[in-house]
Amino acid sequence: MIADRLSSWTRRAWLVRHTHMAAVLAAAIPFRHVRAVTYRNAGVPYHEPEIAKRLARQASLADPGPLQAMVLRTLDAARAAGARYADARLTRTVGHEYKWQSGAHQFSAETEVQGIGVRALVDGYWGFAASAVYDADTVVRLAQDAVAQAKTNAAISRAGLDNSNSNAAGLVRVVELAPTPAVTGSWATPVAIDPFSVPVEEKLDSIASWDRLAQHYRFSFPPIFASSLVFVREESVLGTTEGTLVTQTLYQTGGGATLRLQGSNQQTLTKLGMAGRGWELVLDAKIPEQIEALAAVPPRQPEKAKRAQVGRYTLVCDGATMAALLDATLGPTTQLDRALGFEANATGTSYLNDPLAMVGTFQAASSLVTVAANRSAPTQLATVKWDAEGVVPEDVTLVKNGVLVDYQTTREQASWLAPYYQKTGKPIRSHGYAGAESALVTPLQMSPNLALASSTGTTRLEDLIANVPDGLLITGGSVTTDFQSRTGMLRMPAGAMREIKNGRVGKVLLGGAVQFDSPDLWKNVTALGSAGTTAVMGHATTGFMYGGIGGQGTVKGEPAQSTPYTVQAPAALIQGQAVIDSTKTGQ
Amino acid sequence: MTVRHMNDTDIAALETRTASVPPTLLASAQVPAPQRPRLLSLEACQDIAQRLARAAEGGGYTVTNIYSTWTGNIRWARNQITTSGEVRNDYVKVIRNLNGAINGWTLINDTSDAALIAVARRAERMARLEPEHAQSDLIGQLANEPVQEFNLFFDATYQLDADKRAEAAVTLARKAAKAGMLSAGYIEISAQAIALIDTFGKTRYFPYTSARFGVTVRTPDGTGSGWAGVDWADWSRIDTEKLTQIALDKCLGSRNPVRVEPGRYTTILDPQAVCDLTAPMMQWSGLWIRTANGSGSPLYQKVGKEIIDRRLSISADPGDPELGFPPFNPLLGTNVFMGDWFWYNAYPPVTWVKEGIFQQFGWDRGDTVNGEFKDTHLEQAGGFRISVTGATSSIDEMIATTARGLLVTRFDRIVELDPDSLLQQGYTRDGVWLVENGKISKAVKNLQFTMSPFFVLNNVEQIGVPQRAFHPKRDDGLMFLPEPVIVPALKVRDFSFTALSDAI
């Protein structure tokens, strides 16, 4: 038992002191998850006054009644003020983060952010008002504010356009929401253990025990250990004037642990990643076992490396690299609002920029490439039962056998593709990809989970490599692109580009990067790995705690916001890509 | 200069002057509920800190950091308003120290008694996780440095209500529509108050406004694109009509660009392009906040030496009426690895580079600089100014004296490749032109560059008059900390473009 071995270097014996919590844990989780826990402060009485307990109860969706009532009151006020349509969302997001570095607790942050936002539609124009406070008076005021804004926007726009009938857009845009059935109910990310039911003391003790375990190997294997844990829970109530009233509780759990070996390259021990899971993500990672396994490996001799030579190469990219490419290119470019210029003044437009002409015909990639979007994949971060507009999200194929066949949409955007949907016999309905970082920002089309389909066989990374006479292997690459996701650069950490000679992996190459043109890169995908090569990359949003984290597809809008999502992709073989000297500054 | 402290009376006066909802539009609505103030006064912040202090248990001390915001925005695209919004929010960041080290904080945005009591308990629970720490009360001994007093709160910003924002949006969109072009733009105004209050008696409070405007004009077929924008604390300093005309002119002038070979070009950089290149250097490189000896910095042992063109100086002064940012660091615990959660540091006027000569590194509290113990930080606050000694040239003059070169108005998506050389990579955006024989000859496609801002600042031929660029705020999920930038246009030799980009 790992726990027995650990006990010699944790500060206290591994005892379950808190019988109540043990009972909760035992009831909530399968037996294999029941582990001994230690509470460093078990001797210190934790005094929690009644008022704090009451507050916790009130705010919890265990009893969503008061919060639902607040949302309904907001909608009533919006209707009374003249909204043709309104939605109100109330969110309460709890985020905890803990960091540990070099043998000491480094940082903790506990955040509870709440708010209510109301969006009102009048005469084809939106208004939005939001506040952190949601008392009975405030929500009425917010609803009236949102409606007043919408009326103002509509009135002033019409007056303005009367004087200028030469709008290049051709038509006065009036928001039309694609129909969606009213829904009610509640849903939560299925987690085995709510991470917020695990005391902070236990979380920190877990990190401390990894650290002490790593320290144990200090003499033979001097490590610098850094680790972090992040937990987020967003509770939300969404109501619309069409009768939708849903409550959702969404979880994000993740973090990482890094063991740096002195005198050699940093080696990531494990990335927990971010996923729509609970505390079980941390337990299942079995970090103590990983530390011990790593300790058993003799220190790596510094490898002989050489400079990458500039030229065109066949690339074998691992799943993580392909996920990064998908995330930076075909992901954002298939967002309909980007394609139509609605994000032109913010993070950018799309090279798939003529949606009605391109959709259904445009060859966006080689015929091997199929890209799908969903908000249903278990444990993935964009997975919800209802989107920010109360729509049940669809699983959508965006690129099928290389052809662009659809875009990511919301209720408002679905109507923009009406001619295509009518021609192809598809219903005009939202794909359910509306999202909002919190109740304090207006919803936009935000990234769903994205998946590059793997090949059906048993092709492993090794099999892809075996067919390459002269090429490069790239693992763990990261991607930056221009504002249309078109021209881009694929970079990798030191040691993550290797030469492939006659089907075998050779030396590490330094200083190289891949300069690509997105349509060209995707058209040159000539083989894909099977499901076994698939990497899953979660983009968390802890931006509400201290700045944004995430991929290029994450940040969107004005004001900028980001929502969590997951990208997955198998390994792939790509022909004829340009490798450049990444630090060269021109001729 | 007037000092605005924003007490309750000031806020009440502002509120009565400001009707956030046009009365005529409320005819069909219910009687409006009483409106909460748009931002917290000094008294309101002190009240929160006092209620937290009353809720404290277990001794120690409490630090309260309040960030009160009201923002209004409007957004348009394809010449029509798309979204607008108003948001009211008060963040309260709390640290309770019970004789331990300080390694974290708790944050809420609910200022009710119940929430404050609950957050005090959570903060104390977090504090108990820390080992005892002999210097835990050092904060009580920190000097309450004086901060500059000046006004950064402007009624023109505070009173730009939803109807005025909509008017502006429609007027500007119409300008593009009349030319047969598509515009997308954004106006955001906000009023903030930041407060830092501890139970040792230190109080800091600063109210300010900020306004930003940016507009992109594109051809309907996507073959041309232009952009212009700026931010100021005072909305009345933003000439939206003029900027929209610039974006429109750039759009029209950038149509049907041709390819030029990547390589080194004499390049004329608009002030915005200079801002885009130099602001990251001032922010993330750590150049200006590395501690006293600067080891590990590209400027190690460079104090007193020439690091950039002798005609250029780099300085920052929060009270500079053309610059303007809060005179102290309001943040608690943003720097994860410093382990030092209380900055309290005032931002004094600093000259980092004087006529090309590197003057000093920043320092951390506890550093010894020239034999003197420092109990404050000296750091780059975000906002800065590059000023010019000697003659300046207009961009037209720079063009007229260029035999062959490029004119760049904006960079985008800049990433740092190498922290030691500060090598950056990014793209041009919204208009690049080829200059031949003293004239703009044609629009060219966007280019990717790989360049160190130091190289740029050392290869200067001509310099323009410094002006405000668009650099509205630190990109932080919580806060609107203005980071104003004033920089000149530059004509530089051998700017390195490494690839073409087909994005328009």
Interface residues (C-beta under 8 A of the other chain):
Chain A: R40 N41 V44 Y46 H47 E48 P49 I51 A52 R54 L55 A56 A77 A80 A81 G82 K99 Q101 H105 Q106 F107 S108 A109 E110 T111 E112 V113 Q114 G115 G117 Y125 W126 G127 F128 A129 A130 S131 A132 V133 D137 T138 V140 R141 Q144 D145 V147 A148 Q149 K151 T152 N153 I156 S157 A159 G160 L161 N163 S164 S166 N167 A168 A169 V172 R173 V200 E201 L204 L340 G341 F342 E343 A344 N345 A346 G348 T349 Y351 N353 D354 L440 V441 T442 T480 T481 D482 F483 Q484 R486 T487 M489 Q515 D517 T542 G543 F544 M545 Y546 G547 G548 E558 P559 A560 I580 S582 T583 K584 T585 G586 Q587
Chain B: S20 V21 P22 L25 L26 S28 A29 Q30 P32 A33 P34 Q35 R36 E57 T71 N73 I74 R75 A77 R78 N79 Q80 I81 T82 T83 S84 G85 E86 V87 R88 N89 D90 Y91 N103 G104 W105 T106 L107 I108 N109 D110 T111 D113 A114 A115 I117 A118 V119 R121 R122 R125 M126 R128 L129 E130 A162 D163 A166 E167 V170 T171 A173 R174 A176 A177 K178 G180 M181 L182 A184 G185 Y186 E188 G214 V215 T216 R218 P220 G222 S225 W227 P262 G263 R264 G333 T334 V336 F337 G339 D412 R413 V415 L417 D418 L423 Q425 Y427 R429 N446 Q448 T450 M451 S452 F455 D475 D476 G477 L478 D494 S496 F497 T498 A499 L500 S501 D502 A503 I504
